[in-house]
């Protein structure tokens, strides 16, 4: 059963990654076909609303047995509705279903993975989040061969298969916060997630703006962005096991390397080095999630996704106000704040429990 559920978790997180990446893959077709800019903006608001409701429902649930498999069913219904609708209003309704399913999957897919593999929690959570990256990459790749409605149908089938695999999932295991000096570090852990999500999303959104300002061609910028996402996935796959040996210590090393790379971005001739940051940052989210789950229990993991939503929204919004020459300085500031937060959490966690 553990193997079936583990495979189901990987496929569930893969599907969640596809939900995140699909708008970028099909947005030109939507706008050309039947969507106005205002409707597209509303879609993003509705999918965020569904996501937050899903995270709340998942983190407050006392049982996964029915709720977890219903999440990919919600995603499948969203894909089917969007694929069949003749107007964009159907896509808007689908956005709520997709966001809700994604939110519940994020909580239970990560939470159940950590419970199934407590002895390898950090490693397995990094691997399962690598599936998220693969799902995110699959949408733009599939859009090269399939019409968007056909692609949605394919993802709906995968979501229904996911529901079958995770049916009857146990738990969640109700654990209690660990006492001692580290007990107050939950807010610091959430700050790390905010900084990480803000920098990850801002790099993905505004690195191209900065490189274009420096005079680099758009095809190169798009290629570098793909390498950045590939680096995030590779970091989770290949560095997760190493980070698991001493999580906060090795995260400090990785983030120090990312700060050095952000410094290099200040120099135009080497600014295209930024995809390397993806490799450094790959293990951050899953590792912090694993630490929060271990130290503060199931009730606290919803806060990790709220923090990610805050950082992922506010970061790019802030950089929209920053002029292109100052963009790398904003990246560097966030990187330094992330490094300081991880290093301080490491010091707190190292204090002896009284």
Number of C-alpha atoms within 10 A of each C-alpha: 10 11 10 13 22 20 16 24 27 24 25 35 28 26 29 28 24 25 25 19 18 21 17 11 21 17 14 11 13 18 14 9 11 12 19 13 10 8 17 18 11 14 22 16 16 21 25 21 17 23 27 21 17 26 27 19 17 28 22 15 17 15 16 20 15 14 21 27 27 21 29 33 23 24 30 29 20 26 27 22 22 24 19 14 13 11 12 19 15 16 25 22 16 27 28 25 28 31 30 30 35 31 29 32 28 27 23 31 26 26 26 24 25 23 19 16 15 14 10 16 26 28 26 27 29 31 24 24 27 28 25 26 25 19 25 26 21 18 26 17 11 16 17 10 10 13 12 21 17 17 18 25 19 16 21 24 16 18 28 20 18 28 25 16 21 28 18 17 21 16 16 21 14 9 14 14 18 14 12 13 14 20 15 16 18 19 14 15 20 24 20 26 30 26 23 25 25 27 24 25 18 25 25 18 16 19 25 20 19 22 20 15 14 15 10 17 12 13 9 14 18 13 11 20 21 14 17 23 23 21 21 24 27 23 23 32 22 17 21 25 19 14 23 21 13 11 20 23 15 16 24 21 14 22 22 18 17 23 21 15 21 25 17 18 23 17 12 14 11 11 20 19 14 21 23 21 24 24 25 24 24 29 34 26 20 25 24 22 27 28 19 22 24 20 19 21 19 26 20 21 25 26 20 25 25 18 22 22 19 16 25 21 17 17 25 21 14 12 19 14 9 15 11 18 14 12 21 22 16 18 24 21 14 22 25 19 15 23 23 16 20 24 18 16 20 18 13 17 17 12 11 9 11 6
